[in-house]
Amino acid sequence: MLNFLSRTWVLAGFFVAMLAIGYSFSFVQTATGGELLDMVFTEAKAKARLDDMSADQKRAHLWATLINDTAYPLAYGGLFAGLIWRFAGSRRRWFVIPALAVIVADLAENATHALALTGNDALIGLKDFLTPAKFGLFLLAAICVLASLVLAAARRVRKKPAES
């Protein structure tokens, strides 16, 4: 599967999808009347944000969570995993872990949002862990992508024949 994700056309598709979905969040934020739950790090602030939203805003946020924010981690996570798998060489099995883990963390966070937006906030307390974990794993995966590209460039430089 990871070999498939590292193909050029797949990486390009993930990149375009990531940009398009990322852009769509500006419209979602307008429809929800403010900050998205994804950007709220604690249970208390999430509950306050939920209380501030009207039924229509909650419905817009729910649809965005189910559609946009389900596709988004698949796009950026797939891009990160594919780039790492393609360029990290022998370190790829370790470097790819944060890219795969951030997808799981983001989707788990989305599940807590969807439940809370439909009136069941029993799991919203998981935000205290899931949201910081998501952002931390995203940063770590991005660092792994950059390290993979540096490693690939170093390998390429080493393989160049000496010029006379």
DSSP file with accessible surface (Angstrom, degrees, kcal/mol):
  #  RESIDUE AA STRUCTURE BP1 BP2  ACC     N-H-->O    O-->H-N    N-H-->O    O-->H-N    TCO  KAPPA ALPHA  PHI   PSI    X-CA   Y-CA   Z-CA
    1    1 A M     >        0   0  169      0, 0.0     4,-2.0     0, 0.0     5,-0.2   0.000 360.0 360.0 360.0 -44.2    0.0    0.0    0.0
    2    2 A L  H  >  +     0   0   35      1,-0.2     4,-1.1     2,-0.2    83,-0.1   0.836 360.0  57.9 -67.1 -30.2    2.8    2.4    0.9
    3    3 A N  H  4 S+     0   0   99      1,-0.2     3,-0.3     2,-0.2    -1,-0.2   0.902 106.8  49.2 -63.0 -38.7    4.5    1.7   -2.4
    4    4 A F  H >4 S+     0   0   84      1,-0.2     3,-1.7     2,-0.2     6,-0.2   0.925 107.6  54.1 -64.4 -44.0    1.3    2.8   -4.1
    5    5 A L  H 3< S+     0   0   21     -4,-2.0    -1,-0.2     1,-0.3    -2,-0.2   0.748 102.1  60.0 -63.0 -22.9    1.1    6.0   -2.1
    6    6 A S  T 3< S+     0   0   20     -4,-1.1    -1,-0.3    -3,-0.3    -2,-0.2   0.451  77.0 115.3 -89.7   2.4    4.7    7.0   -3.1
    7    7 A R  S <> S-     0   0  129     -3,-1.7     4,-2.7    -4,-0.2     3,-0.2  -0.445  74.6-121.1 -70.4 146.4    3.9    7.1   -6.8
    8    8 A T  H  > S+     0   0   88      1,-0.2     4,-2.6     2,-0.2     5,-0.2   0.899 110.6  48.0 -56.7 -48.2    4.2   10.5   -8.4
    9    9 A W  H  > S+     0   0  164      1,-0.2     4,-2.0     2,-0.2    -1,-0.2   0.862 112.5  49.7 -66.7 -31.7    0.6   10.8   -9.6
   10   10 A V  H  > S+     0   0   11     -3,-0.2     4,-2.7    -6,-0.2    -2,-0.2   0.933 111.2  48.8 -70.1 -44.6   -0.7    9.7   -6.2
   11   11 A L  H  X S+     0   0   15     -4,-2.7     4,-2.4     1,-0.2    -2,-0.2   0.917 111.5  50.0 -60.0 -42.7    1.5   12.3   -4.4
   12   12 A A  H  X S+     0   0   52     -4,-2.6     4,-2.6    -5,-0.2     5,-0.2   0.913 110.5  50.1 -63.0 -41.1    0.3   15.0   -6.8
   13   13 A G  H  X S+     0   0   40     -4,-2.0     4,-2.7     1,-0.2    -2,-0.2   0.920 110.9  48.5 -63.4 -43.9   -3.3   14.0   -6.2
   14   14 A F  H  X S+     0   0   45     -4,-2.7     4,-2.8     2,-0.2    -1,-0.2   0.904 111.2  51.4 -61.6 -40.6   -2.8   14.1   -2.4
   15   15 A F  H  X S+     0   0   99     -4,-2.4     4,-2.3     2,-0.2    -2,-0.2   0.946 112.2  44.6 -63.5 -47.4   -1.2   17.5   -2.7
   16   16 A V  H  X S+     0   0   95     -4,-2.6     4,-2.7     1,-0.2     5,-0.2   0.928 114.8  49.4 -62.6 -44.4   -4.0   19.0   -4.8
   17   17 A A  H  X S+     0   0   36     -4,-2.7     4,-3.0    -5,-0.2     5,-0.3   0.920 109.4  52.1 -61.7 -43.3   -6.6   17.5   -2.5
   18   18 A M  H  X S+     0   0   32     -4,-2.8     4,-2.5     1,-0.2    -1,-0.2   0.930 112.5  45.1 -60.0 -44.8   -4.8   18.8    0.6
   19   19 A L  H  X S+     0   0   92     -4,-2.3     4,-2.4     2,-0.2    -2,-0.2   0.932 115.5  46.5 -65.3 -45.2   -4.8   22.3   -0.8
   20   20 A A  H  X S+     0   0   59     -4,-2.7     4,-1.9     2,-0.2    -2,-0.2   0.931 116.0  43.9 -65.1 -45.4   -8.4   22.2   -2.0
   21   21 A I  H  X S+     0   0   27     -4,-3.0     4,-1.0    -5,-0.2    -1,-0.2   0.923 112.5  53.1 -67.3 -42.2   -9.7   20.8    1.3
   22   22 A G  H >< S+     0   0   27     -4,-2.5     3,-0.8    -5,-0.3     4,-0.4   0.921 109.4  49.3 -57.4 -42.4   -7.6   23.2    3.3
   23   23 A Y  H >X S+     0   0  156     -4,-2.4     3,-1.6     1,-0.2     4,-0.6   0.879 102.3  62.8 -64.2 -36.4   -9.0   26.1    1.4
   24   24 A S  H >X S+     0   0   24     -4,-1.9     4,-1.8     1,-0.3     3,-0.7   0.766  87.2  72.7 -63.5 -23.4  -12.6   24.8    1.9
   25   25 A F  H <X S+     0   0   31     -4,-1.0     4,-2.7    -3,-0.8    -1,-0.3   0.776  86.1  64.2 -65.7 -23.4  -12.2   25.3    5.7
   26   26 A S  H <> S+     0   0   55     -3,-1.6     4,-1.4    -4,-0.4    -1,-0.2   0.909 106.5  43.5 -65.6 -36.6  -12.4   29.1    5.2
   27   27 A F  H <X S+     0   0  127     -3,-0.7     4,-2.2    -4,-0.6    -2,-0.2   0.882 112.5  52.9 -72.6 -37.4  -16.0   28.6    4.0
   28   28 A V  H  X S+     0   0   18     -4,-1.8     4,-2.0     1,-0.2    -2,-0.2   0.920 105.6  53.7 -63.7 -43.3  -16.8   26.1    6.7
   29   29 A Q  H  X>S+     0   0   92     -4,-2.7     5,-1.8     1,-0.2     4,-0.6   0.896 108.7  49.7 -61.4 -37.9  -15.6   28.5    9.4
   30   30 A T  H ><5S+     0   0  115     -4,-1.4     3,-1.0     1,-0.2    -1,-0.2   0.932 110.7  49.7 -64.2 -44.2  -17.9   31.2    8.0
   31   31 A A  H 3<5S+     0   0   53     -4,-2.2    -2,-0.2     1,-0.3    -1,-0.2   0.797 111.4  49.2 -67.3 -27.4  -20.8   28.7    8.0
   32   32 A T  H 3<5S-     0   0    0     -4,-2.0    -1,-0.3     2,-0.2    -2,-0.2   0.491 110.2-121.8 -92.1  -3.6  -20.1   27.7   11.6
   33   33 A G  T <<5S-     0   0   45     -3,-1.0     2,-0.3    -4,-0.6    -3,-0.2   0.717  73.0 -17.2  76.2  21.2  -19.9   31.3   12.8
   34   34 A G  S   <S+     0   0   25     -5,-1.8    -2,-0.2    -6,-0.2    -1,-0.1  -0.995 106.1  14.9 152.2-155.0  -16.4   31.1   14.2
   35   35 A E        -     0   0   99     -2,-0.3     2,-0.2     1,-0.1     5,-0.0  -0.182  65.9-124.3 -59.1 137.6  -13.6   28.8   15.3
   36   36 A L    >   -     0   0   12      1,-0.1     3,-1.9   -11,-0.0     4,-0.2  -0.518  20.6-116.9 -79.8 152.1  -13.8   25.2   14.3
   37   37 A L  G >  S+     0   0    0      1,-0.3     3,-1.6     2,-0.2    -1,-0.1   0.786 111.0  71.4 -60.2 -25.8  -13.7   22.6   17.0
   38   38 A D  G 3  S+     0   0   13      1,-0.3    -1,-0.3     3,-0.0    -3,-0.0   0.750  97.9  49.1 -61.1 -25.0  -10.4   21.3   15.5
   39   39 A M  G <  S+     0   0   95     -3,-1.9     2,-0.5     2,-0.0    -1,-0.3   0.380  91.4  92.3 -97.8   2.9   -8.7   24.4   16.7
   40   40 A V    <   -     0   0    5     -3,-1.6    91,-0.1    -4,-0.2     6,-0.0  -0.873  55.9-168.2-100.8 126.9  -10.0   24.1   20.3
   41   41 A F        +     0   0   87     -2,-0.5     2,-0.3    90,-0.1    90,-0.2   0.577  58.4  53.7 -95.5 -13.2   -7.6   22.2   22.5
   42   42 A T  S  > S-     0   0   51      1,-0.1     4,-2.3    89,-0.1     5,-0.2  -0.898  73.3-123.9-128.0 159.1   -9.6   21.5   25.7
   43   43 A E  H  > S+     0   0   63     -2,-0.3     4,-2.8    82,-0.2     5,-0.2   0.914 111.6  53.0 -60.3 -45.7  -12.9   20.0   26.7
   44   44 A A  H  > S+     0   0   73      1,-0.2     4,-2.2     2,-0.2    -1,-0.2   0.927 111.9  43.9 -61.0 -45.0  -14.0   23.2   28.5
   45   45 A K  H  > S+     0   0  144      2,-0.2     4,-2.5     1,-0.2    -1,-0.2   0.867 112.7  53.2 -69.5 -34.3  -13.4   25.4   25.5
   46   46 A A  H  X S+     0   0    0     -4,-2.3     4,-2.6     2,-0.2    -2,-0.2   0.927 109.6  47.9 -65.5 -42.9  -15.0   22.9   23.2
   47   47 A K  H  X S+     0   0   72     -4,-2.8     4,-2.3     2,-0.2    -2,-0.2   0.913 112.0  49.9 -64.4 -40.0  -18.1   22.8   25.3
   48   48 A A  H  X S+     0   0   49     -4,-2.2     4,-1.4    -5,-0.2    -2,-0.2   0.917 111.3  48.9 -63.4 -41.6  -18.2   26.6   25.4
   49   49 A R  H  X S+     0   0   23     -4,-2.5     4,-0.8     1,-0.2    -2,-0.2   0.911 110.2  51.1 -64.8 -41.4  -17.8   26.7   21.6
   50   50 A L  H >< S+     0   0    8     -4,-2.6     3,-0.8     1,-0.2    -1,-0.2   0.905 108.2  52.3 -61.5 -41.3  -20.7   24.2   21.2
   51   51 A D  H 3< S+     0   0  128     -4,-2.3    -1,-0.2     1,-0.2    -2,-0.2   0.806 106.4  54.9 -64.4 -29.6  -22.9   26.3   23.5
   52   52 A D  H 3< S+     0   0  122     -4,-1.4     2,-0.3    -3,-0.2    -1,-0.2   0.661  93.1  89.9 -77.3 -17.0  -22.2   29.4   21.3
   53   53 A M  S << S-     0   0   11     -3,-0.8     2,-0.1    -4,-0.8   -20,-0.1  -0.617  70.9-134.4 -88.6 142.3  -23.3   27.7   18.1
   54   54 A S     >  -     0   0   56     -2,-0.3     4,-2.6   -22,-0.1     5,-0.2  -0.315  34.8-100.0 -77.9 170.7  -26.8   27.7   16.7
   55   55 A A  H  > S+     0   0   68      1,-0.2     4,-2.3     2,-0.2     5,-0.2   0.898 125.7  50.2 -60.1 -40.7  -28.5   24.5   15.4
   56   56 A D  H  > S+     0   0  108      2,-0.2     4,-2.4     1,-0.2    -1,-0.2   0.893 110.2  49.4 -65.8 -39.6  -27.7   25.5   11.9
   57   57 A Q  H  > S+     0   0   51      2,-0.2     4,-2.5     1,-0.2    -2,-0.2   0.902 111.0  49.8 -67.0 -39.3  -24.1   26.2   12.7
   58   58 A K  H  X S+     0   0   63     -4,-2.6     4,-2.8     2,-0.2    -2,-0.2   0.909 110.4  50.7 -64.5 -40.0  -23.8   22.8   14.4
   59   59 A R  H  X S+     0   0  130     -4,-2.3     4,-2.5     2,-0.2     5,-0.2   0.928 111.3  48.0 -64.2 -42.9  -25.3   21.2   11.4
   60   60 A A  H  X S+     0   0   31     -4,-2.4     4,-2.3     1,-0.2    -2,-0.2   0.920 113.2  48.4 -62.9 -42.1  -22.8   22.9    9.1
   61   61 A H  H  X S+     0   0    2     -4,-2.5     4,-2.7     2,-0.2    -2,-0.2   0.908 109.6  52.7 -65.7 -40.6  -19.9   21.9   11.3
   62   62 A L  H  X S+     0   0   31     -4,-2.8     4,-2.8     2,-0.2     5,-0.2   0.943 110.5  46.5 -60.4 -48.1  -21.1   18.3   11.4
   63   63 A W  H  X S+     0   0  147     -4,-2.5     4,-2.4     1,-0.2     5,-0.4   0.903 113.1  50.0 -62.5 -39.2  -21.3   18.1    7.6
   64   64 A A  H  <>S+     0   0    7     -4,-2.3     5,-3.1    -5,-0.2     6,-0.4   0.893 111.7  48.8 -65.4 -38.5  -17.8   19.7    7.4
   65   65 A T  H  <5S+     0   0    2     -4,-2.7    -2,-0.2     3,-0.2    -1,-0.2   0.931 114.8  44.5 -64.8 -44.4  -16.5   17.2   10.0
   66   66 A L  H  <5S+     0   0   82     -4,-2.8    -2,-0.2    -5,-0.2    -1,-0.2   0.827 131.1  19.2 -72.0 -31.7  -18.0   14.2    8.2
   67   67 A I  T >X5S+     0   0  103     -4,-2.4     4,-2.1    -5,-0.2     3,-0.6   0.865 131.8  29.3-103.1 -69.4  -16.9   15.3    4.7
   68   68 A N  H 3>5S+     0   0   36     -5,-0.4     4,-2.3     1,-0.2    -3,-0.2   0.922 124.1  44.6 -61.5 -50.1  -14.1   17.9    4.6
   69   69 A D  H 34<S+     0   0    4     -5,-3.1    -1,-0.2     1,-0.2    -4,-0.2   0.510 111.7  52.9 -84.0  -2.3  -12.4   16.9    7.8
   70   70 A T  H <> S+     0   0   51     -3,-0.6     4,-0.8    -6,-0.4    -1,-0.2   0.811 114.3  42.4 -87.4 -39.3  -12.6   13.2    7.1
   71   71 A A  H  X S+     0   0   40     -4,-2.1     4,-2.3     1,-0.2    -2,-0.2   0.852 104.9  67.1 -71.9 -33.4  -10.9   13.7    3.7
   72   72 A Y  H  X S+     0   0   58     -4,-2.3     4,-2.8     1,-0.2     5,-0.4   0.927 100.6  44.1 -60.5 -50.8   -8.3   16.2    5.0
   73   73 A P  H  > S+     0   0    0      0, 0.0     4,-2.0     0, 0.0     5,-0.4   0.859 113.0  53.8 -65.2 -28.7   -6.3   13.8    7.2
   74   74 A L  H  X S+     0   0   83     -4,-0.8     4,-1.7     3,-0.2    -2,-0.2   0.898 112.8  44.7 -67.7 -36.7   -6.4   11.2    4.5
   75   75 A A  H  X S+     0   0    5     -4,-2.3     4,-2.3     2,-0.2   -57,-0.2   0.972 122.0  33.7 -71.8 -55.2   -5.0   13.8    2.0
   76   76 A Y  H  X S+     0   0    6     -4,-2.8     4,-2.8     2,-0.2     5,-0.2   0.912 121.8  48.9 -71.8 -36.6   -2.2   15.3    4.1
   77   77 A G  H  X S+     0   0    0     -4,-2.0     4,-2.9    -5,-0.4     5,-0.2   0.914 112.7  48.0 -66.4 -41.1   -1.5   12.0    5.9
   78   78 A G  H  X S+     0   0    4     -4,-1.7     4,-2.7    -5,-0.4     5,-0.2   0.905 112.3  49.7 -64.2 -40.8   -1.3   10.2    2.6
   79   79 A L  H  X S+     0   0   12     -4,-2.3     4,-2.6     2,-0.2     5,-0.2   0.954 113.8  45.0 -61.7 -49.2    0.9   12.9    1.2
   80   80 A F  H  X S+     0   0   21     -4,-2.8     4,-2.6     1,-0.2     5,-0.2   0.940 115.4  47.0 -60.9 -47.7    3.3   12.7    4.2
   81   81 A A  H  X S+     0   0    0     -4,-2.9     4,-2.8     1,-0.2     5,-0.2   0.919 113.7  48.4 -62.7 -42.6    3.3    8.9    4.2
   82   82 A G  H  X S+     0   0    0     -4,-2.7     4,-2.1    -5,-0.2    -1,-0.2   0.910 112.4  47.7 -65.1 -42.9    3.9    8.7    0.5
   83   83 A L  H  X S+     0   0   35     -4,-2.6     4,-2.4    -5,-0.2     5,-0.3   0.930 114.6  46.3 -63.9 -44.1    6.8   11.2    0.5
   84   84 A I  H  X S+     0   0    0     -4,-2.6     4,-2.7    -5,-0.2     5,-0.2   0.944 112.6  49.8 -62.6 -47.1    8.4    9.5    3.4
   85   85 A W  H  < S+     0   0   19     -4,-2.8     4,-0.2    -5,-0.2    -1,-0.2   0.878 115.7  44.0 -61.8 -34.8    8.1    6.1    1.9
   86   86 A R  H  < S+     0   0  103     -4,-2.1    -1,-0.2    -5,-0.2    -2,-0.2   0.867 127.7  23.5 -76.5 -37.7    9.5    7.4   -1.4
   87   87 A F  H  < S+     0   0   57     -4,-2.4    -2,-0.2    -5,-0.2    -3,-0.2   0.606 100.0  77.4-112.2 -12.1   12.4    9.4    0.0
   88   88 A A  S >< S-     0   0    0     -4,-2.7     3,-1.6    -5,-0.3    -3,-0.1   0.596  70.6-165.5 -82.6  -7.3   13.5    8.2    3.5
   89   89 A G  G >   -     0   0   27      1,-0.3     3,-1.8    -4,-0.2     4,-0.2  -0.340  68.1  -3.0  63.0-135.5   15.4    5.1    2.3
   90   90 A S  G 3  S+     0   0  109      1,-0.3     3,-0.4     2,-0.1    -1,-0.3   0.672 133.7  59.3 -68.3 -15.6   16.2    2.6    5.0
   91   91 A R  G X> S+     0   0  122     -3,-1.6     4,-2.6     1,-0.2     3,-1.2   0.487  75.9  98.8 -88.8  -1.5   14.6    4.8    7.7
   92   92 A R  H <> S+     0   0   73     -3,-1.8     4,-2.0     1,-0.3    -1,-0.2   0.812  72.1  61.3 -62.0 -32.7   11.2    4.9    6.1
   93   93 A R  H 34 S+     0   0  175     -3,-0.4    -1,-0.3    -4,-0.2     4,-0.2   0.835 115.5  34.2 -64.0 -30.8    9.7    2.2    8.3
   94   94 A W  H X4 S+     0   0  196     -3,-1.2     3,-0.9    -4,-0.1    -2,-0.2   0.863 116.3  53.4 -88.1 -41.9   10.3    4.4   11.3
   95   95 A F  H 3X S+     0   0   47     -4,-2.6     4,-0.5     1,-0.2    -2,-0.2   0.782 102.9  58.9 -66.1 -27.3    9.7    7.8    9.7
   96   96 A V  H 3X S+     0   0    5     -4,-2.0     4,-2.0    -5,-0.2     5,-0.3   0.726  84.1  82.8 -77.6 -17.7    6.3    6.8    8.4
   97   97 A I  H <> S+     0   0   88     -3,-0.9     4,-3.0     1,-0.2     5,-0.2   0.917  90.4  47.1 -57.1 -49.2    4.8    6.0   11.8
   98   98 A P  H  > S+     0   0   12      0, 0.0     4,-2.4     0, 0.0    -1,-0.2   0.891 110.0  54.8 -62.1 -34.0    3.9    9.6   12.7
   99   99 A A  H  X S+     0   0    0     -4,-0.5     4,-0.8    -3,-0.2    -2,-0.2   0.878 114.3  39.9 -65.4 -37.2    2.3   10.2    9.3
  100  100 A L  H  X S+     0   0   73     -4,-2.0     4,-1.5    -3,-0.2     3,-0.2   0.887 114.4  53.4 -77.5 -37.6    0.1    7.2    9.8
  101  101 A A  H  X S+     0   0   34     -4,-3.0     4,-2.7    -5,-0.3    -2,-0.2   0.856 102.2  57.9 -67.0 -35.1   -0.6    8.0   13.4
  102  102 A V  H  X S+     0   0    0     -4,-2.4     4,-2.7    -5,-0.2     5,-0.2   0.868 102.9  54.7 -66.4 -32.1   -1.7   11.5   12.7
  103  103 A I  H  X S+     0   0   26     -4,-0.8     4,-2.5    -3,-0.2     5,-0.2   0.953 110.6  45.3 -62.1 -47.4   -4.4   10.2   10.4
  104  104 A V  H  X S+     0   0  101     -4,-1.5     4,-2.5     1,-0.2    -2,-0.2   0.929 114.2  48.5 -62.9 -45.3   -5.7    8.0   13.2
  105  105 A A  H  X S+     0   0   11     -4,-2.7     4,-2.4     2,-0.2    -1,-0.2   0.919 112.8  47.7 -62.7 -43.3   -5.6   10.8   15.8
  106  106 A D  H  X S+     0   0    4     -4,-2.7     4,-2.5     2,-0.2    -1,-0.2   0.921 113.1  47.4 -66.2 -42.6   -7.3   13.3   13.5
  107  107 A L  H  X S+     0   0   59     -4,-2.5     4,-1.8    -5,-0.2    -1,-0.2   0.888 111.7  50.8 -67.3 -36.7  -10.1   10.8   12.6
  108  108 A A  H  X S+     0   0   38     -4,-2.5     4,-1.8    -5,-0.2    -2,-0.2   0.918 110.3  49.6 -64.7 -42.6  -10.6    9.9   16.3
  109  109 A E  H  X S+     0   0    0     -4,-2.4     4,-2.1     1,-0.2    -2,-0.2   0.922 108.3  53.9 -60.6 -42.5  -10.8   13.6   17.1
  110  110 A N  H  X S+     0   0    6     -4,-2.5     4,-2.8     1,-0.2    -1,-0.2   0.866 104.0  55.6 -60.3 -37.3  -13.4   14.0   14.3
  111  111 A A  H  X S+     0   0   53     -4,-1.8     4,-2.3     2,-0.2    -1,-0.2   0.916 107.1  49.0 -63.1 -41.1  -15.5   11.2   15.8
  112  112 A T  H  X S+     0   0    5     -4,-1.8     4,-2.3     1,-0.2    -2,-0.2   0.892 112.4  49.4 -65.7 -36.3  -15.6   13.1   19.2
  113  113 A H  H  X S+     0   0    0     -4,-2.1     4,-2.9     2,-0.2    -2,-0.2   0.925 109.7  50.3 -65.6 -46.8  -16.7   16.3   17.3
  114  114 A A  H  X S+     0   0   19     -4,-2.8     4,-1.0     1,-0.2    -2,-0.2   0.919 112.2  47.4 -59.9 -43.5  -19.4   14.5   15.3
  115  115 A L  H ><>S+     0   0   60     -4,-2.3     5,-2.7     1,-0.2     3,-0.7   0.937 114.1  46.9 -62.5 -46.8  -20.8   13.0   18.5
  116  116 A A  H ><5S+     0   0    6     -4,-2.3     3,-1.6     1,-0.2    -2,-0.2   0.887 108.7  54.8 -64.3 -37.7  -20.7   16.3   20.3
  117  117 A L  H 3<5S+     0   0   13     -4,-2.9    -1,-0.2     1,-0.3    -2,-0.2   0.707 107.2  51.3 -70.3 -18.8  -22.3   18.2   17.4
  118  118 A T  T <<5S-     0   0   90     -4,-1.0    -1,-0.3    -3,-0.7    -2,-0.2   0.252 131.0 -91.6-100.4  11.0  -25.2   15.7   17.5
  119  119 A G  T < 5S+     0   0   68     -3,-1.6     2,-0.7     1,-0.1    -3,-0.2   0.423  96.7 108.8 101.1  -0.9  -25.8   16.3   21.2
  120  120 A N      < +     0   0   79     -5,-2.7     3,-0.4    -6,-0.2    -2,-0.2  -0.823  29.2 162.6-111.3  94.5  -23.6   13.6   22.7
  121  121 A D    >   +     0   0   71     -2,-0.7     3,-1.2     1,-0.2     4,-0.4   0.150  37.3 115.4 -98.7  22.2  -20.7   15.2   24.4
  122  122 A A  T 3  S+     0   0   77      1,-0.3     3,-0.3     2,-0.1    -1,-0.2   0.817  84.3  37.9 -60.6 -30.1  -19.7   12.3   26.6
  123  123 A L  T >  S+     0   0   83     -3,-0.4     3,-2.2   -11,-0.2    -1,-0.3   0.383  83.5 101.8-103.2   4.2  -16.4   11.8   24.7
  124  124 A I  G X   +     0   0    1     -3,-1.2     3,-2.0     1,-0.3     4,-0.3   0.770  68.8  73.0 -63.5 -22.3  -15.5   15.5   24.2
  125  125 A G  G >  S+     0   0   24     -4,-0.4     3,-1.4    -3,-0.3    -1,-0.3   0.738  79.3  74.8 -62.1 -20.2  -13.1   15.2   27.1
  126  126 A L  G X> S+     0   0   81     -3,-2.2     4,-3.5     1,-0.3     3,-1.5   0.696  76.0  79.4 -65.8 -16.2  -10.8   13.2   24.8
  127  127 A K  H <> S+     0   0    0     -3,-2.0     4,-1.5     1,-0.3    -1,-0.3   0.837  78.8  68.4 -58.7 -33.5  -10.0   16.6   23.1
  128  128 A D  H <4 S+     0   0   84     -3,-1.4    -1,-0.3    -4,-0.3    -2,-0.2   0.789 118.5  21.1 -57.2 -27.8   -7.6   17.3   25.9
  129  129 A F  H <> S+     0   0  144     -3,-1.5     4,-2.1    -4,-0.3    -2,-0.2   0.797 123.5  52.2-103.2 -46.8   -5.5   14.4   24.6
  130  130 A L  H  X S+     0   0   17     -4,-3.5     4,-2.9     2,-0.2    -3,-0.2   0.884 106.6  49.9 -66.4 -43.2   -6.5   14.0   20.9
  131  131 A T  H  X S+     0   0    0     -4,-1.5     4,-2.4    -5,-0.2     5,-0.2   0.960 114.9  42.2 -67.1 -48.2   -6.1   17.6   19.7
  132  132 A P  H  > S+     0   0   55      0, 0.0     4,-2.7     0, 0.0     5,-0.2   0.908 115.6  52.0 -62.5 -36.4   -2.6   18.2   21.1
  133  133 A A  H  X S+     0   0   24     -4,-2.1     4,-3.0     2,-0.2     5,-0.3   0.924 108.9  50.8 -63.1 -42.9   -1.6   14.6   19.9
  134  134 A K  H  X S+     0   0   12     -4,-2.9     4,-2.4     1,-0.2    -1,-0.2   0.949 114.3  42.2 -59.2 -51.1   -3.0   15.5   16.4
  135  135 A F  H  X S+     0   0   70     -4,-2.4     4,-2.3     2,-0.2    -1,-0.2   0.892 115.4  50.1 -66.9 -37.9   -1.0   18.7   16.1
  136  136 A G  H  X S+     0   0   41     -4,-2.7     4,-2.6    -5,-0.2    -2,-0.2   0.925 112.9  45.9 -64.5 -44.6    2.1   17.1   17.6
  137  137 A L  H  X S+     0   0   44     -4,-3.0     4,-3.0    -5,-0.2    -2,-0.2   0.875 110.5  54.4 -66.5 -36.2    2.0   14.2   15.3
  138  138 A F  H  X S+     0   0   70     -4,-2.4     4,-2.5    -5,-0.3    -2,-0.2   0.945 111.1  45.1 -60.4 -48.0    1.4   16.5   12.3
  139  139 A L  H  X S+     0   0  110     -4,-2.3     4,-2.4     2,-0.2    -2,-0.2   0.930 114.2  48.5 -62.4 -44.8    4.5   18.5   13.2
  140  140 A L  H  X S+     0   0   82     -4,-2.6     4,-2.4     1,-0.2    -2,-0.2   0.914 111.7  49.6 -63.3 -41.2    6.6   15.3   13.8
  141  141 A A  H  X S+     0   0    0     -4,-3.0     4,-2.2   -43,-0.2    -1,-0.2   0.914 110.1  50.9 -64.3 -40.6    5.3   13.9   10.4
  142  142 A A  H  X S+     0   0   26     -4,-2.5     4,-2.4     2,-0.2    -2,-0.2   0.907 110.0  50.0 -63.5 -39.8    6.2   17.1    8.6
  143  143 A I  H  X S+     0   0   89     -4,-2.4     4,-2.9     1,-0.2    -1,-0.2   0.911 109.4  51.9 -63.6 -40.2    9.7   17.0   10.2
  144  144 A C  H  X S+     0   0   13     -4,-2.4     4,-2.4     2,-0.2    -2,-0.2   0.876 108.2  51.7 -64.4 -36.7   10.0   13.4    9.0
  145  145 A V  H  X S+     0   0   13     -4,-2.2     4,-2.3     2,-0.2    -2,-0.2   0.953 111.9  46.0 -63.0 -49.0    9.1   14.5    5.5
  146  146 A L  H  X S+     0   0  112     -4,-2.4     4,-2.4     1,-0.2    -2,-0.2   0.924 113.0  49.5 -61.2 -43.0   11.8   17.2    5.5
  147  147 A A  H  X S+     0   0   36     -4,-2.9     4,-2.8     1,-0.2    -1,-0.2   0.901 109.6  52.9 -62.6 -38.7   14.3   14.8    6.9
  148  148 A S  H  X S+     0   0    1     -4,-2.4     4,-2.4     2,-0.2    -1,-0.2   0.907 109.5  47.9 -62.9 -42.2   13.4   12.3    4.2
  149  149 A L  H  X S+     0   0   70     -4,-2.3     4,-2.4     2,-0.2    -1,-0.2   0.893 112.0  49.5 -67.1 -39.1   13.9   14.9    1.5
  150  150 A V  H  X S+     0   0   99     -4,-2.4     4,-2.6     2,-0.2    -2,-0.2   0.925 111.4  49.4 -64.4 -44.0   17.3   15.9    3.0
  151  151 A L  H  X S+     0   0   38     -4,-2.8     4,-2.4     1,-0.2    -2,-0.2   0.916 111.2  49.3 -61.5 -42.6   18.4   12.2    3.2
  152  152 A A  H  X S+     0   0   18     -4,-2.4     4,-2.2     2,-0.2    -1,-0.2   0.909 111.5  49.0 -64.0 -41.7   17.3   11.7   -0.5
  153  153 A A  H  X S+     0   0   53     -4,-2.4     4,-2.5     2,-0.2    -2,-0.2   0.914 110.9  50.5 -64.5 -40.9   19.3   14.8   -1.6
  154  154 A A  H  X S+     0   0   40     -4,-2.6     4,-2.3     1,-0.2    -2,-0.2   0.908 110.2  49.6 -64.0 -42.1   22.3   13.6    0.4
  155  155 A R  H  X S+     0   0   71     -4,-2.4     4,-1.5     1,-0.2    -1,-0.2   0.907 111.2  50.1 -61.7 -40.8   22.1   10.2   -1.3
  156  156 A R  H  X S+     0   0  186     -4,-2.2     4,-0.9     2,-0.2    -2,-0.2   0.904 110.0  49.1 -66.3 -41.9   21.9   11.8   -4.7
  157  157 A V  H >< S+     0   0  103     -4,-2.5     3,-0.7     1,-0.2    -1,-0.2   0.916 110.4  51.5 -62.7 -42.7   24.9   14.1   -4.1
  158  158 A R  H 3< S+     0   0  184     -4,-2.3    -1,-0.2     1,-0.2    -2,-0.2   0.820 108.1  52.7 -64.3 -30.6   26.9   11.1   -2.9
  159  159 A K  H 3< S+     0   0  172     -4,-1.5    -1,-0.2    -5,-0.2    -2,-0.2   0.659  82.6 107.8 -82.1 -16.0   26.0    9.1   -6.1
  160  160 A K  S << S-     0   0  140     -4,-0.9     3,-0.1    -3,-0.7     2,-0.0  -0.409  77.7-114.6 -64.2 135.3   27.1   11.9   -8.5
  161  161 A P        -     0   0  113      0, 0.0     2,-0.1     0, 0.0    -1,-0.1  -0.376  37.2 -96.4 -69.1 147.5   30.3   11.0  -10.3
  162  162 A A        -     0   0   98      1,-0.1     2,-0.3    -3,-0.1    -3,-0.0  -0.424  39.7-126.0 -65.2 133.8   33.3   13.2   -9.6
  163  163 A E              0   0  180     -2,-0.1    -1,-0.1    -3,-0.1    -3,-0.0  -0.625 360.0 360.0 -82.9 143.6   33.7   15.9  -12.2
  164  164 A S              0   0  171     -2,-0.3    -1,-0.1     0, 0.0     0, 0.0  -0.557 360.0 360.0 -88.3 360.0   37.1   16.2  -13.9
